Amino acid sequence: MKILVVDDSLVYRTAIVRLLKENLPEATCFTAGDGIEGLATYLRERPNYTLLDLLMPGMTGQEVLKKIKETDPEAKVIILTADIQKFTENEVRDLGAWFFVHKPITREKVIALAEIIKGAS
Amino acid sequence: MLTPLQQDALKEFMNVSIGQAGHVLSEMVNQKVHLEVPEVYLLQNQTEADQRYLKKIQFLTGHVVSSSLRFGVVCSGQARLLFPVTKGKQLVDLLLGDDLFLEIEKMDDGFSETDTDAMKEIGNVLLNVIIGCLGNLLETPIEYSLPEVEFLYLTEKQHRSMFCDGYYTLVIHNTFLVGENRIEGAIFVMLCMDSAVQLLHKIDEMLVDLYG
């Protein structure tokens, strides 16, 4: 199983990958620090699951999500964002996001995500 | 200048927003966060800031760390979260002290690149809560710029520069108590005139709803 984590915060990217590996030892994780790198990594690796921040340099998460869904309508993309606006949640759900998780990312939230991924695999 | 009822309604709304900010901060540091009741001001210009607020921000004189982001679409302006640099470092240490970040290299003095990244994320999350609450209140979508972290040296004279004529400035003076740490900071939200008028209109609607 391949999981891609796209977040411009190195601190959180590192923590998310560590917790994913603890809870999904069979997963291979890839990371990207901005939207452009994230999309390129997605197209190269075709991960089963993508964890995607919204507010990032280069391309926003919304733009990356749109491109991913154009390429692969079945892609499972989980949005991670600090944005609490209902408009934003509706927007990414309309774009085809699979799950929506509010930041800050905590151990409990990553474990819950790992369970969701296990259940879907 | 707000009427006492408008001031009360604005304070109550910001109380709820700061409560949500306290909740996300608690998630970030994985500890209970106590909140002191925030002081809230909506200041129209530098003169009003001189009269009503500037003497209250002596704690932001000297070295401060600032996280800021711009926002726009229908409601536009800039939001800035300021802490004295020692308090900002305390907050970062509390965040990185959580075992979620075991692999992160820690630095005792000063801000490392990792500390700055963590401070950016703290600013991003807290400012998103405050501005997101405003967006939800105004029922309008808001777009954000990337957050920026700056280290500034502020004199009393420079405090005035945070208040620009032509903008309303919403100031939220907040204190978070995390364990034995008392972290005093301030949030400045510069709102363009149209956005401030919308906010006041919404506050009036809330008052009509409450009092008829």
Chai-1 contact restraints between the chains, C-beta under 6 A:
chainA,res_idxA,chainB,res_idxB,connection_type,confidence,min_distance_angstrom,max_distance_angstrom,comment,restraint_id
A,S9,B,D117,contact,1.0,0.0,6.0,A-B,restraint_1
A,S9,B,E121,contact,1.0,0.0,6.0,A-B,restraint_2
A,L10,B,D117,contact,1.0,0.0,6.0,A-B,restraint_3
A,V11,B,D117,contact,1.0,0.0,6.0,A-B,restraint_4
A,V11,B,A118,contact,1.0,0.0,6.0,A-B,restraint_5
A,T14,B,E103,contact,1.0,0.0,6.0,A-B,restraint_6
A,A15,B,L100,contact,1.0,0.0,6.0,A-B,restraint_7
A,A15,B,F101,contact,1.0,0.0,6.0,A-B,restraint_8
A,L55,B,Y144,contact,1.0,0.0,6.0,A-B,restraint_9
A,P57,B,L146,contact,1.0,0.0,6.0,A-B,restraint_10
A,A82,B,N124,contact,1.0,0.0,6.0,A-B,restraint_11
A,A82,B,V125,contact,1.0,0.0,6.0,A-B,restraint_12
A,A82,B,N128,contact,1.0,0.0,6.0,A-B,restraint_13
A,D83,B,N128,contact,1.0,0.0,6.0,A-B,restraint_14
A,I84,B,V129,contact,1.0,0.0,6.0,A-B,restraint_15
A,I84,B,G132,contact,1.0,0.0,6.0,A-B,restraint_16
A,Q85,B,G132,contact,1.0,0.0,6.0,A-B,restraint_17
A,Q85,B,G135,contact,1.0,0.0,6.0,A-B,restraint_18
A,F87,B,P141,contact,1.0,0.0,6.0,A-B,restraint_19
A,K103,B,V125,contact,1.0,0.0,6.0,A-B,restraint_20
A,P104,B,V24,contact,1.0,0.0,6.0,A-B,restraint_21
A,P104,B,E27,contact,1.0,0.0,6.0,A-B,restraint_22
A,P104,B,M28,contact,1.0,0.0,6.0,A-B,restraint_23
A,P104,B,V125,contact,1.0,0.0,6.0,A-B,restraint_24
A,T106,B,E27,contact,1.0,0.0,6.0,A-B,restraint_25
A,R107,B,L100,contact,1.0,0.0,6.0,A-B,restraint_26
